[in-house]
């Protein structure tokens, strides 16, 4: 009762006014609400567009600025009324919103000298913050309670409890902030440059040495999240997929032992495991990882589609082409597919082209009910991949390869010759670097096909040196983007050779 009386007194003394928040039930009864809904519908791309809509004929100016400020204030006020118990939040996410909302209230109570209410709220918040490992919040609450029980109440027992708690979590915070800084120091290089990152390996190793000892005694969520990310970066920089798989598996084991569902770290760990399993051809392990991860994801979310990208690549690299088809079908049948960003949709367009190729070559057997895709058309495929067609050292390689393979499979040899001739300069200009060297050798192998008159035996003989160079550089040892080889080039070459006959073909002269 004392805390209720204290709260009532504070609210009365401070003459609480009507809280200005958004009323989502009144869709367009005010300019503020209409402005909010227009923003959610992405109706405006600039202040000028919004000002012209609400105050046409250049009547905006100060009126628009006042409207914008009022909306901003109401949206900020409304943040405190977000439903933290929504079904799509994990327990840790809900606890995060509740804890920080209560912590904000506790600070207001502290500022109003409402010590009884403040302490009660702090102790309640501390229990949840401890359970879900909000280290900085634990430290800050412990500081307030240390001061209260020490300087104000003189409770020696509680003072010592919160004094020691503060010291423990203050040190933990320092380590967490340090490892987060280490991770940021490395990642800024990835954000600002697409070049080689070999020089970062020494830096990452130095950071890992510094955190090795505290990793054995500090077991917090945040510390191990960034510590494990640094470990994964170390192996990623050297394309050590065995190391990535081991590190990601250890990370998974650590976070699966938490009393709550540590969704973000687990998704990251599963992602790295899937990439490693794809590169190493470990289909059964990867399939198990994919299924565990998909249980953590909301169906139809952006990350749900991203994980299915990896699941598809895992199936294709493992020779499970029918499974790859079913994954593709599941994605295309999902109603949220059309809402993906254009580049994410293009990835699936490219994936679909490879499935078409396998179906046409008889490598995926489908009955009439299963094969519901429309007929593959090369021209339409090119029109549907405008973004990645400009990515000369990335996914455009996969686009060019499937075009050539499809033309050869369909015995459109004249068109294939024209396409391959244009690849000569492309190879020399874009693909001679280490990170694309496998693609360089594979395209060189494709270029031997018209040179050997599309004769299977002659092509095998003429391409042998390039094939040898390709095979001595395993997929897992390259720095190229893992999505480029939708099927390993060695397997793709087998399929290309299988589509050739033992008859020679030379370009027919065009009739004038």
PyMOL commands that set and color helices and strands:
alter all, ss='L'
color gray80, all
select helices_A, chain A and resi 2-13+31-40+47-54+62-79+91-111+115-131+135-153+156-192+200-211+214-216+221-237+241-256+263-280+283-294+302-317+321-333+337-339+342-360+378-383+388-390+395-409+413-430+434-451+456-471+475-477+489-498
alter helices_A, ss='H'
color red, helices_A
deselect
rebuild
show_as cartoon
